[in-house]
């Protein structure tokens, strides 16, 4: 298990991610990360434009078809 540290960055809070984790993620200083909410918590991923677009579309469908999805979940 590895830990990360939250620190003050001006009026915000920053997350310090060890280099080893960044390498495993394929990320580097200046990259954009996606923050995804999952059943098990929060997930950080490197930003992938195609995946981000798919998520945007999925969120719109889930919002629009909320009642249908609820009925399907009960089945």
C-alpha positions as CSV (number, residue, x, y, z in Angstrom):
1,X,0.0,0.0,0.0
2,X,1.2,3.5,-0.9
3,X,-0.1,6.8,0.5
4,X,-0.4,10.2,-1.0
5,X,-0.4,13.6,0.7
6,X,-2.7,16.5,0.4
7,X,-1.1,20.0,0.6
8,X,-2.0,23.6,0.4
9,X,-1.6,25.1,-3.1
10,X,-2.7,28.8,-2.9
11,X,-6.4,28.8,-2.0
12,X,-6.8,25.1,-3.1
13,X,-5.6,21.7,-2.0
14,X,-3.2,19.7,-4.1
15,X,-2.5,16.0,-4.2
16,X,1.1,14.9,-4.2
17,X,1.4,11.6,-6.2
18,X,4.7,9.7,-5.9
19,X,6.7,9.3,-9.2
20,X,6.3,5.5,-9.0
21,X,2.5,5.8,-9.2
22,X,2.7,8.3,-12.0
23,X,4.9,5.9,-14.0
24,X,2.4,3.1,-13.5
25,X,-0.4,5.4,-14.6
26,X,1.6,6.6,-17.6
27,X,1.2,10.1,-16.4
28,X,3.7,13.0,-15.9
29,X,3.8,16.5,-14.5
30,X,1.3,18.7,-16.4
31,X,-0.9,15.9,-17.6
32,X,-4.7,16.0,-17.0
33,X,-6.2,13.2,-15.0
34,X,-9.9,12.1,-15.0
35,X,-11.6,11.6,-11.7
36,X,-14.2,8.8,-11.8
37,X,-16.7,7.9,-9.2
38,X,-17.0,4.1,-8.9
39,X,-18.8,1.7,-6.6
40,X,-15.6,1.2,-4.7
41,X,-14.7,4.9,-4.4
42,X,-12.8,7.4,-6.5
43,X,-10.5,6.4,-9.4
44,X,-7.9,8.5,-11.0
45,X,-7.0,7.8,-14.7
46,X,-4.9,9.5,-17.3
47,X,-7.1,11.6,-19.5
48,X,-8.2,9.8,-22.6
49,X,-10.3,12.0,-24.9
50,X,-12.2,9.1,-26.5
51,X,-13.0,7.6,-23.1
52,X,-14.1,11.0,-21.7
53,X,-16.4,11.4,-24.7
54,X,-17.9,8.0,-24.1
55,X,-18.5,8.9,-20.4
56,X,-20.1,12.2,-21.4
57,X,-22.5,10.4,-23.7
58,X,-23.2,7.7,-21.1
59,X,-24.0,10.3,-18.5
60,X,-26.5,12.0,-20.8
61,X,-28.2,8.7,-21.6
62,X,-28.4,7.8,-17.9
63,X,-29.9,11.2,-17.1
64,X,-32.4,11.1,-19.9
65,X,-33.4,7.4,-19.4
66,X,-33.2,7.3,-15.6
67,X,-36.7,5.7,-15.2
68,X,-36.0,3.0,-17.8
69,X,-32.7,2.1,-16.2
70,X,-34.3,1.9,-12.8
71,X,-36.9,-0.6,-14.1
72,X,-34.2,-2.6,-15.8
73,X,-32.2,-2.7,-12.5
74,X,-35.2,-4.2,-10.7
75,X,-35.5,-7.0,-13.3
